[in-house]
């Protein structure tokens, strides 16, 4: 391929990765879920498809910003991202009706399959943080044939402790009108960043300020309270029986580091990997490059993104080494042949999954 052709191909990939569409998906018991798609889902057979669910005090933009960061460029070019806003959490969302029953984390996880069916997506890699990681873990337990793997940041495996519940009762959710009260803000700041407030990050003041601004100006406080309540009312997460591969990520300075470690100790080590990042509280803000690298390694283990070179590795050399497997598990080798494009090389081999998707699904609506 000539240099000019390489530039055109690279430009086309970047253009695809910039495609963004928004959908409102109605679920049976969880109401309307707003979905933002980055990338071209018509190319899903040649791409890694990620399903993201955000944490408390956030919405889909927390993952959208991470995906758009410099360290995710190559992964983004060869992937599609389906970002979920839990009910009532889109920017400037209207207050949920008084008669609306906000879904439990369990129900929300189970109903995410409706989004995949609506978008005609067969299987995904889950990427979630905090409460969103808990939701995605429940999705994987309920629909293992639709998940290639789960990347869970600060996932909590147990029900809320008595202390957590006690503290929650004293959170004041109203100060002026619909504003988030100070005690509620303090709780969400601690949940997100821990006592160290994003560790050694030199931009921590800016990061915390932006988080606070979103709490007060972008998110609907009443709807946010419902998500917090669902998180505090969560049941134990039986991840021991999870059939898909898991990557657990936490920061040493995260308030949930010990909780994640405890969960990992109970897991089948053949199915689960733990990454603890030093000097980090909020890993997406403090160590995005390390998170991106771990995502890439995990995906390569699933037979995905095999043409993306690891940082510091020459691309042409990477193509001549082992990087995939015939069984989709990443344990064998597959060389890039002269007649194989990067897209074909990236295409996962997923014989281990038995997928049955309704062929009569409704067409995607904008």
Backbone torsions as a table, in degrees:
resi	resn	phi	psi	omega
1	UNK	NA	131.9	-179.3
2	UNK	-72.2	165.5	179.1
3	UNK	-61.1	-41.2	179.5
4	UNK	-62.9	-41.8	178.9
5	UNK	-65.6	-38.2	177.9
6	UNK	-62.3	-41.2	179.2
7	UNK	-64.7	-41.9	179.4
8	UNK	-64.4	-42.3	179.4
9	UNK	-63.6	-43.5	179.1
10	UNK	-63.0	-41.4	179.6
11	UNK	-64.0	-40.6	-179.8
12	UNK	-63.3	-40.9	179.7
13	UNK	-64.7	-42.5	-179.8
14	UNK	-64.4	-37.9	178.6
15	UNK	-63.6	-42.0	177.6
16	UNK	-60.6	-42.8	-175.4
17	UNK	-69.1	-18.3	-179.9
18	UNK	-86.3	-10.9	179.9
19	UNK	-62.0	131.1	179.1
20	UNK	-139.7	128.8	179.5
21	UNK	-131.1	153.4	-177.8
22	UNK	-124.0	138.0	-179.4
23	UNK	-134.2	151.3	170.5
24	UNK	-109.5	114.2	-176.3
25	UNK	-108.7	121.9	178.7
26	UNK	-87.4	126.4	177.5
27	UNK	-106.9	163.2	-175.3
28	UNK	-67.0	-43.2	-173.2
29	UNK	-123.5	-7.3	-177.5
30	UNK	-109.9	8.9	178.7
31	UNK	73.6	-155.3	-177.3
32	UNK	-86.8	130.9	176.7
33	UNK	-114.5	125.1	177.0
34	UNK	-85.8	129.4	-175.7
35	UNK	-121.6	128.3	175.4
36	UNK	-112.5	124.3	-177.3
37	UNK	-108.9	123.7	172.6
38	UNK	-104.2	124.1	-180.0
39	UNK	106.1	173.2	-175.1
40	UNK	-102.0	103.8	-177.5
41	UNK	-69.4	-15.4	175.8
42	UNK	-68.2	-15.6	178.7
43	UNK	-101.9	19.3	-172.5
44	UNK	-62.0	-26.1	178.9
45	UNK	-67.7	-18.8	-178.9
46	UNK	-111.7	9.7	-174.6
47	UNK	-129.8	161.1	165.8
48	UNK	-85.8	133.9	-180.0
49	UNK	-113.2	119.5	-179.0
50	UNK	-105.0	141.7	173.3
51	UNK	-114.6	118.8	-176.0
52	UNK	-112.0	143.9	173.5
53	UNK	-134.2	130.2	-171.7
54	UNK	-83.8	169.8	-178.9
55	UNK	-91.9	-178.7	174.9
56	UNK	-63.8	145.1	177.4
57	UNK	73.6	12.1	-178.5
58	UNK	-134.4	176.9	163.8
59	UNK	-142.7	-162.5	-172.0
60	UNK	-60.8	-20.4	-177.0
61	UNK	-64.6	-22.8	178.9
62	UNK	-64.0	-39.9	177.2
63	UNK	-81.9	-32.3	177.8
64	UNK	-61.0	-42.6	178.6
65	UNK	-65.3	-38.8	177.5
66	UNK	-64.6	-44.5	-180.0
67	UNK	-62.4	-33.4	-178.9
68	UNK	-82.8	-3.0	-179.4
69	UNK	-72.2	159.6	-175.1
70	UNK	-58.8	-35.9	-175.9
71	UNK	-71.8	-11.2	-178.4
72	UNK	-106.1	7.5	-172.7
73	UNK	-55.9	-53.1	-175.2
74	UNK	-68.8	-36.7	176.9
75	UNK	-65.6	-43.4	-179.5
76	UNK	-60.8	-39.7	-177.9
77	UNK	-63.6	-24.5	-176.0
78	UNK	-115.9	23.0	-176.0
79	UNK	-139.6	167.8	168.8
80	UNK	-125.8	144.5	-179.0
81	UNK	-124.3	127.1	176.6
82	UNK	-107.2	105.6	-176.5
83	UNK	-96.4	127.9	-179.8
84	UNK	-99.4	132.5	164.3
85	UNK	-102.8	117.8	177.9
86	UNK	-61.7	160.0	-173.1
87	UNK	-48.4	128.1	176.4
88	UNK	78.6	13.0	-174.7
89	UNK	-112.1	7.8	172.5
90	UNK	-67.8	158.4	178.2
91	UNK	-55.7	132.7	177.1
92	UNK	56.9	33.8	-179.8
93	UNK	-67.9	149.3	175.1
94	UNK	-71.6	154.7	177.2
95	UNK	-64.0	134.3	179.0
96	UNK	-62.6	145.2	-179.0
97	UNK	-58.2	150.8	-179.3
98	UNK	-60.8	-30.7	-178.6
99	UNK	-89.2	5.8	179.2
100	UNK	-82.8	127.7	177.5
101	UNK	-93.0	106.1	-178.9
102	UNK	-61.7	133.9	-175.1
103	UNK	-69.7	149.6	171.1
104	UNK	-69.8	164.2	177.0
105	UNK	-60.5	-35.3	178.6
106	UNK	-63.3	-49.5	-178.2
107	UNK	-64.9	-41.5	179.6
108	UNK	-61.7	-42.5	178.0
109	UNK	-62.4	-43.0	-179.8
110	UNK	-64.2	-36.2	-173.8
111	UNK	-86.1	-4.2	176.8
112	UNK	-63.1	-21.3	178.1
113	UNK	-62.2	-26.8	177.2
114	UNK	-61.7	-37.8	177.7
115	UNK	-64.2	-44.7	-179.9
116	UNK	-63.2	-41.7	179.0
117	UNK	-65.0	-41.1	179.1
118	UNK	-60.3	-39.7	-177.9
119	UNK	-90.6	1.7	-178.4
120	UNK	59.5	41.8	179.2
121	UNK	-103.6	128.6	-175.4
122	UNK	-80.3	-47.8	-176.3
123	UNK	-153.1	156.6	-172.6
124	UNK	-140.5	163.1	163.9
125	UNK	-99.3	124.4	179.2
126	UNK	-82.1	141.5	176.8
127	UNK	-139.0	105.7	-175.0
128	UNK	-137.2	158.7	-179.5
129	UNK	-128.9	136.2	174.4
130	UNK	56.6	-122.5	178.5
131	UNK	-58.9	-36.7	178.2
132	UNK	-65.7	-34.9	176.3
133	UNK	-65.4	-38.8	177.7
134	UNK	-63.1	-42.4	178.1
135	UNK	-61.0	-46.5	-178.0
136	UNK	-66.9	-35.4	177.4
137	UNK	-62.0	-38.8	178.8
138	UNK	-70.1	-33.4	173.3
139	UNK	-61.2	-45.8	-179.1
140	UNK	-63.5	-37.3	178.5
141	UNK	-68.4	-37.2	-177.7
142	UNK	-80.6	-31.6	-175.1
143	UNK	-134.9	63.3	-175.3
144	UNK	-62.1	-25.7	-179.3
145	UNK	-76.5	-8.0	178.6
146	UNK	-103.7	3.0	-177.2
147	UNK	-121.5	126.1	174.0
148	UNK	-84.8	-21.4	-179.7
149	UNK	172.3	166.6	-178.7
150	UNK	-132.1	129.8	174.8
151	UNK	-110.5	109.1	-169.4
152	UNK	-117.2	117.0	-178.9
153	UNK	-97.5	123.1	178.5
154	UNK	52.3	46.2	179.1
155	UNK	-77.1	140.7	178.6
156	UNK	-106.3	125.4	-175.9
157	UNK	-92.7	-15.0	-175.5
158	UNK	-111.2	164.2	175.2
159	UNK	-65.7	163.6	179.5
160	UNK	-60.4	136.0	179.6
161	UNK	-72.4	163.4	177.8
162	UNK	-58.9	-39.4	-179.7
163	UNK	-64.1	-43.6	178.4
164	UNK	-58.5	-48.6	-178.3
165	UNK	-63.2	-39.6	180.0
166	UNK	-62.7	-46.1	179.7
167	UNK	-62.2	-39.2	-176.5
168	UNK	-62.2	-32.9	-178.8
169	UNK	-66.0	-20.5	-176.7
170	UNK	-100.6	4.9	177.4
171	UNK	-76.8	124.7	177.0
172	UNK	-90.0	116.4	-175.7
173	UNK	-92.5	-0.1	179.8
174	UNK	-136.2	134.0	171.7
175	UNK	-126.8	-59.6	177.0
176	UNK	-126.5	109.7	-179.1
177	UNK	61.7	-121.8	-178.3
178	UNK	-101.4	15.9	-179.6
179	UNK	-69.2	149.6	175.1
180	UNK	-71.4	127.4	178.7
181	UNK	-68.6	162.8	-176.1
182	UNK	-62.9	-42.0	-178.5
183	UNK	-67.5	-35.2	176.7
184	UNK	-66.6	-42.0	178.3
185	UNK	-62.5	-42.8	179.1
186	UNK	-60.8	-41.8	178.4
187	UNK	-61.0	-46.0	-177.7
188	UNK	-68.8	-35.6	176.1
189	UNK	-64.3	-42.5	178.4
190	UNK	-66.2	-43.5	179.7
191	UNK	-58.8	-40.7	-176.1
192	UNK	-80.4	-44.8	-169.6
193	UNK	-113.8	-21.1	-175.6
194	UNK	81.8	-177.9	-178.3
195	UNK	-64.8	-29.9	-174.8
196	UNK	-80.6	-6.5	178.6
197	UNK	51.2	67.2	176.6
198	UNK	70.9	27.8	169.0
199	UNK	60.1	-133.4	-175.4
200	UNK	-90.7	10.7	-176.8
201	UNK	-62.5	122.4	-179.5
202	UNK	-66.6	-18.1	179.8
203	UNK	-98.4	19.0	-172.0
204	UNK	-61.2	-36.9	179.9
205	UNK	-63.2	-41.3	178.4
206	UNK	-65.5	-42.7	-178.3
207	UNK	-63.7	-46.3	179.6
208	UNK	-64.6	-40.9	180.0
209	UNK	-62.4	-41.7	179.4
210	UNK	-66.4	-38.2	177.6
211	UNK	-63.0	-45.2	179.0
212	UNK	-63.5	-40.4	179.5
213	UNK	-61.6	-40.7	179.3
214	UNK	-65.2	-40.0	178.6
215	UNK	-58.3	-40.4	-172.5
216	UNK	-91.0	-20.8	-172.1
217	UNK	-123.3	-21.8	-175.4
218	UNK	-107.8	-37.7	-174.9
219	UNK	-93.8	146.7	175.5
220	UNK	-81.2	115.9	-173.4
221	UNK	-58.9	-40.9	-179.0
222	UNK	-65.3	-39.7	178.4
223	UNK	-69.8	-38.8	177.4
224	UNK	-58.4	-42.3	178.9
225	UNK	-58.1	-37.7	-179.3
226	UNK	-64.8	-39.0	179.1
227	UNK	-68.1	-41.5	177.1
228	UNK	-61.4	-43.4	179.8
229	UNK	-61.2	-41.6	178.2
230	UNK	-63.5	-39.1	179.1
231	UNK	-66.2	-42.9	-179.4
232	UNK	-70.1	-19.7	-179.9
233	UNK	-98.9	10.7	-175.8
234	UNK	-62.7	152.2	175.5
235	UNK	-97.2	168.1	176.7
236	UNK	-56.1	146.6	-178.6
237	UNK	-105.8	107.3	-175.6
238	UNK	-79.9	64.8	-174.6
239	UNK	-71.2	-13.9	179.1
240	UNK	-56.3	-32.8	-177.6
241	UNK	-91.3	10.1	-177.8
242	UNK	-68.0	132.2	-176.3
243	UNK	-92.5	-8.4	-178.4
244	UNK	-104.4	159.4	179.3
245	UNK	-70.9	142.7	-176.6
246	UNK	-125.6	140.9	169.0
247	UNK	-121.0	115.3	177.9
248	UNK	-97.9	129.1	-178.9
249	UNK	-123.8	136.0	173.6
250	UNK	-150.5	162.6	174.9
251	UNK	-102.5	146.2	-179.9
252	UNK	-57.1	-32.8	-178.5
253	UNK	-92.2	4.0	178.4
254	UNK	-71.4	144.4	176.7
255	UNK	-66.6	-12.8	-178.0
256	UNK	-107.4	10.5	-178.1
257	UNK	-58.2	-46.9	-178.3
258	UNK	-68.4	-32.6	178.4
259	UNK	-66.6	-42.6	179.4
260	UNK	-66.5	-42.2	178.1
261	UNK	-60.4	-43.0	179.1
262	UNK	-61.4	-42.5	178.7
263	UNK	-62.5	-43.2	-178.8
264	UNK	-61.3	-39.6	-179.0
265	UNK	-61.1	-26.5	-178.5
266	UNK	-89.0	-6.7	-172.9
267	UNK	-89.6	159.8	171.4
268	UNK	-72.4	114.1	-173.9
269	UNK	-67.3	-16.1	176.6
270	UNK	-76.3	-19.7	-178.7
271	UNK	-108.7	-9.4	-170.5
272	UNK	-135.0	138.5	177.3
273	UNK	-126.5	142.9	178.8
274	UNK	-115.3	132.4	173.7
275	UNK	-121.0	117.1	174.3
276	UNK	-108.2	125.5	-175.6
277	UNK	-103.2	123.6	-178.6
278	UNK	-67.0	150.8	174.8
279	UNK	52.8	35.0	-179.7
280	UNK	-134.2	139.4	172.6
281	UNK	-109.0	-66.7	173.7
282	UNK	-90.4	99.2	-170.1
283	UNK	-65.3	-31.5	179.8
284	UNK	-66.9	-30.5	178.9
285	UNK	-91.5	-38.1	-173.6
286	UNK	-84.7	-31.0	-175.0
287	UNK	-143.5	55.4	-177.3
288	UNK	-60.3	-35.8	-179.0
289	UNK	-65.6	-39.1	178.7
290	UNK	-68.7	-37.2	176.8
291	UNK	-65.6	-43.9	179.2
292	UNK	-61.0	-42.7	179.3
293	UNK	-63.8	-40.3	-180.0
294	UNK	-68.5	-35.5	176.0
295	UNK	-62.5	-44.2	-179.5
296	UNK	-63.6	-45.6	178.8
297	UNK	-61.0	-43.4	-179.9
298	UNK	-62.6	-43.9	-179.7
299	UNK	-65.8	-39.1	176.3
300	UNK	-60.1	-36.2	177.2
301	UNK	-65.1	-22.2	177.6
302	UNK	-96.0	6.4	-178.7
303	UNK	80.3	20.7	-179.4
304	UNK	-112.9	156.0	175.8
305	UNK	53.2	36.1	-175.5
306	UNK	-70.4	-18.9	179.5
307	UNK	-88.8	-5.2	179.0
308	UNK	-84.4	119.6	-178.1
309	UNK	-75.8	146.2	174.2
310	UNK	-69.6	151.0	178.9
311	UNK	-54.3	132.5	178.9
312	UNK	86.0	-0.4	179.4
313	UNK	-108.6	129.6	179.9
314	UNK	-63.3	132.1	-174.6
315	UNK	-60.0	-46.7	-177.0
316	UNK	-64.6	-33.9	177.8
317	UNK	-70.5	-35.6	-179.7
318	UNK	-64.4	-35.1	-179.0
319	UNK	-67.8	-25.5	-175.9
320	UNK	-90.1	0.3	179.5
321	UNK	-108.9	170.9	-178.6
322	UNK	-67.6	140.8	-178.9
323	UNK	-158.0	11.7	178.7
324	UNK	-155.1	-168.1	176.9
325	UNK	-157.7	158.3	-179.8
326	UNK	-76.1	-17.7	-178.6
327	UNK	-104.0	6.5	177.7
328	UNK	80.2	2.3	-176.1
329	UNK	-99.7	-3.9	176.0
330	UNK	81.4	12.6	-175.5
331	UNK	-97.2	-13.6	-179.1
332	UNK	-101.0	-153.1	178.3
333	UNK	-140.8	154.1	179.5
334	UNK	-150.8	121.5	-178.2
335	UNK	-91.5	148.3	177.6
336	UNK	-77.7	111.9	-178.4
337	UNK	-81.5	165.9	-178.5
338	UNK	-62.8	-30.1	-177.0
339	UNK	-94.5	9.9	-176.2
340	UNK	-106.9	124.5	178.1
341	UNK	-79.3	167.9	177.0
342	UNK	-60.4	-38.5	-179.4
343	UNK	-63.3	-42.3	179.3
344	UNK	-66.6	-37.0	179.7
345	UNK	-66.1	-34.4	179.5
346	UNK	-74.0	-22.5	-174.0
347	UNK	-60.3	123.6	-176.5
348	UNK	-72.0	149.2	173.3
349	UNK	-103.0	108.4	-169.1
350	UNK	-121.7	52.2	179.5
351	UNK	-65.1	-22.7	-176.7
352	UNK	-70.2	-14.6	-178.5
353	UNK	-99.8	144.8	173.3
354	UNK	-117.2	101.3	-173.3
355	UNK	-105.9	131.8	172.9
356	UNK	-126.1	110.3	-179.8
357	UNK	-113.2	135.0	-179.6
358	UNK	-56.9	118.9	-178.1
359	UNK	-72.5	-14.6	-177.8
360	UNK	-98.2	24.9	179.5
361	UNK	-59.9	147.6	179.9
362	UNK	-66.6	149.8	178.2
363	UNK	-63.8	150.6	177.4
364	UNK	-64.2	133.2	178.9
365	UNK	-112.8	136.4	177.0
366	UNK	-79.8	NA	NA
